[in-house]
Amino acid sequence: MSKLISSDGTPIAYTRAGQGPAVILVDGALSHRAQSINTDLATALAGHFTVYTYDRRGRGESGDTAPYAPEREVEDLAALVAEAGGTARLYGTSSGAALALAAVESGVPVEKLALYEPPFIVDDTRPAIPDDYVRRIGELVAADRRADAVRYFMRTGVGLPGVVVAMMRFMPAWSKLKAVAHTLPYDVAFVAPYEHGTPYPASNWASVKAPTLVMDGGKSPAWIRNAARSLAALLPNAEHRTLEGQTHIVKPAALAPVLEGFFR
């Protein structure tokens, strides 16, 4: 594990493995290096690339600096790209895909961009988030009601059935999810603007010219697959691919060969 210092002075922990062109993996909500499917993905890619995994601010061994703003996480990624040699290939999953997209839009130098199921809602195939969703997440976190924040996020944000969310507290990982619940507003900041059940604004992400691969899973719900296809159609230089048999929790064995082929 190494650390770099982001532009606002926040230490960001990262791990580097392998040899070859730099690839940076960006986690989604409630994940970091100690609890991430990207850990196995990094191992699978390390034979062909120098792979960087990192703890987004507020998680794992990274620091945090108040007040939070989405721009700070973009700066964290920019610092990691600089550490990787000044340019990189970038992969983001779920809300991490939204962060990766925002980073490229802001001008972070990325050669190729791969996105897996950014959780946007662009039609009526599932309910949009309520108008007070962002405020409610913030209130629960501010009150240190971590379990309630995770449940509300999973039920209202992710759209999981109530019975599934109710059973989550019996899972071994429940305590780990609660431990990073304070970062939920960070993820929400990147995705909530595109979770209102309306099409993307036509002018969005026009500056994202890097070759981009937008992926979804063949077993994922229609709403998130529709969002992925719509995003690929909107971006200036993008293609869409469905990974058959996969869900939102994509298996590294299915994803790694696709990323390897795209990033080469």
Secondary structure as UniProt FT lines:
FT   STRAND          2..5
FT   TURN            7..8
FT   STRAND          11..17
FT   STRAND          22..26
FT   TURN            29..30
FT   TURN            33..34
FT   HELIX           38..45
FT   TURN            46..48
FT   STRAND          50..54
FT   TURN            57..58
FT   TURN            60..61
FT   HELIX           70..83
FT   TURN            84..85
FT   STRAND          88..93
FT   HELIX           95..105
FT   TURN            106..107
FT   STRAND          110..116
FT   TURN            131..132
FT   HELIX           133..142
FT   TURN            143..144
FT   HELIX           146..152
FT   HELIX           153..158
FT   HELIX           162..168
FT   TURN            169..170
FT   TURN            172..173
FT   HELIX           174..179
FT   HELIX           181..183
FT   HELIX           184..191
FT   HELIX           192..194
FT   TURN            202..207
FT   STRAND          212..217
FT   TURN            218..219
FT   HELIX           222..234
FT   TURN            236..237
FT   STRAND          238..243
FT   TURN            244..245
FT   HELIX           252..263
//
